[in-house]
Amino acid sequence: GEIMRRIIATRNTGKTVSLMRQAILSDAKFACRNVEYARTLAFQCGLDPSKIISYDDLLTCGHKYDNVVIDEIEEFVRYTITNTGTLVGYTLTIG
């Protein structure tokens, strides 16, 4: 199966571009909050802009996508619970 990639770094270090490259290699949709900004970056990286989807697209049509990468996973989690509460912690298992 596909190996999940975790790209963890400080702001403005190229995480999004690296994730776009992973989306190209995995033939994955690229889910993000700011679709217009991501489409601008996609053009620069060679990612087909039609591969860019919003968090809403992922939440409502996620079953339609074989492979997905999510830009800023913590922001995505906060986005999904905005009507129910505030994210104050989580766990993450590696390996």
HELIX and SHEET records of a PDB file:
HELIX    1   1 LYS A   15  SER A   26  1                                  12    
HELIX    2   2 VAL A   35  CYS A   45  1                                  11    
HELIX    3   3 PRO A   49  LYS A   51  5                                   3    
HELIX    4   4 TYR A   55  CYS A   61  1                                   7    
HELIX    5   5 GLY A   62  LYS A   64  5                                   3    
HELIX    6   6 ILE A   73  THR A   80  1                                   8    
SHEET    1   A 3 ILE A  52  SER A  54  0                                        
SHEET    2   A 3 LYS A  29  CYS A  32  1                                        
SHEET    3   A 3 VAL A  68  ILE A  70  1                                        
END                                                                             
